[in-house]
């Protein structure tokens, strides 16, 4: 994976050029190999294909779909918290690029 800047996006959209996304030099990770891209596609297809089968299996066992979606939503929320507290704290915080917890304390 390679790290690229958002400079191409910022030049395409003038409204983004003044935003903090373009001024801070945020970076994103790109999969540049064909093998990695194909693996990501197969992984996504696997998870997209198992979701309806999982719902059908749970309904046949007597579980209400509302409870399944509630469990899914709560798990998604906790996964987002875990990702924010791990990836958001990577690296040293700077005054112009604070970490996740420092941003939570801001007004």
C-alpha positions as CSV (number, residue, x, y, z in Angstrom):
1,X,0.0,0.0,0.0
2,X,1.1,3.5,-0.7
3,X,0.3,6.8,0.9
4,X,-1.0,9.5,-1.3
5,X,-2.0,13.1,-0.6
6,X,-5.5,14.5,-1.3
7,X,-3.9,17.2,-3.6
8,X,-5.6,15.8,-6.7
9,X,-9.0,16.0,-5.0
10,X,-8.4,19.5,-3.8
11,X,-7.5,20.8,-7.2
12,X,-10.7,19.3,-8.7
13,X,-13.0,20.9,-6.1
14,X,-12.4,24.6,-5.5
15,X,-14.6,24.5,-2.4
16,X,-12.3,22.0,-0.8
17,X,-9.1,24.0,-1.4
18,X,-9.8,26.2,1.6
19,X,-10.9,23.3,3.8
20,X,-8.8,21.7,6.5
21,X,-8.6,18.5,4.5
22,X,-6.4,20.1,1.9
23,X,-4.5,22.5,4.1
24,X,-3.3,19.8,6.7
25,X,-1.9,17.4,4.1
26,X,-3.9,14.4,5.2
27,X,-2.9,11.2,3.6
28,X,-4.8,8.1,2.6
29,X,-3.7,4.6,1.8
30,X,-4.1,3.1,-1.7
31,X,-3.8,-0.5,-2.8
32,X,-1.6,-0.4,-5.8
33,X,-1.1,-4.0,-6.6
34,X,-3.6,-6.0,-8.6
35,X,-3.4,-8.9,-6.2
36,X,-4.3,-6.7,-3.2
37,X,-7.2,-5.1,-5.1
38,X,-8.6,-8.5,-6.1
39,X,-8.2,-9.8,-2.5
40,X,-10.1,-6.7,-1.3
41,X,-12.9,-7.3,-3.8
42,X,-13.2,-11.0,-2.9
43,X,-13.3,-10.1,0.8
44,X,-16.1,-7.5,0.2
45,X,-18.1,-9.9,-2.0
46,X,-17.8,-12.6,0.7
47,X,-19.1,-10.3,3.4
48,X,-21.9,-8.9,1.2
49,X,-22.9,-12.4,0.2
50,X,-23.0,-13.8,3.7
51,X,-25.2,-11.0,5.2
52,X,-28.5,-12.1,3.6
53,X,-27.8,-15.8,4.3
54,X,-27.1,-14.9,7.9
55,X,-30.3,-13.0,8.2
56,X,-32.3,-15.9,6.7
57,X,-30.7,-18.4,9.0
58,X,-31.4,-16.3,12.1
59,X,-35.0,-15.8,11.0
60,X,-35.5,-19.5,10.6
61,X,-34.2,-20.1,14.1
62,X,-36.8,-17.7,15.4
63,X,-34.8,-14.5,15.9
64,X,-36.5,-11.3,14.9
65,X,-34.8,-9.2,12.2
66,X,-35.0,-6.1,14.5
67,X,-32.8,-7.7,17.1
68,X,-30.3,-8.7,14.4
69,X,-30.1,-5.2,13.1
70,X,-29.8,-3.8,16.6
71,X,-26.9,-6.1,17.3
72,X,-25.3,-5.1,14.0
73,X,-25.7,-1.4,14.8
74,X,-24.2,-1.7,18.3
75,X,-21.3,-3.8,17.0
76,X,-20.7,-1.3,14.2
77,X,-20.7,1.5,16.8
78,X,-18.1,-0.3,19.0
79,X,-16.0,-1.1,16.0
80,X,-16.0,2.6,15.0
81,X,-14.9,3.5,18.5
82,X,-12.1,0.9,18.5
83,X,-10.9,2.2,15.1
84,X,-11.0,5.8,16.3
85,X,-9.1,5.1,19.5
86,X,-6.4,3.0,17.8
87,X,-5.8,4.6,14.4
88,X,-6.7,8.1,15.6
89,X,-3.9,7.9,18.2
90,X,-1.1,6.7,15.8
91,X,1.8,9.1,15.7
92,X,2.6,12.2,17.7
93,X,0.0,14.8,18.0
94,X,0.9,18.3,16.7
95,X,-0.8,21.6,17.3
96,X,-2.0,21.7,13.7
97,X,-2.7,17.9,13.5
98,X,-4.1,16.8,16.8
99,X,-4.8,13.2,17.7
100,X,-8.4,11.9,18.2
101,X,-8.6,12.5,21.9
102,X,-7.3,16.0,21.6
103,X,-9.9,16.8,19.0
104,X,-12.7,15.5,21.3
105,X,-11.7,18.1,23.9
106,X,-12.0,21.0,21.4
107,X,-15.1,23.1,21.4
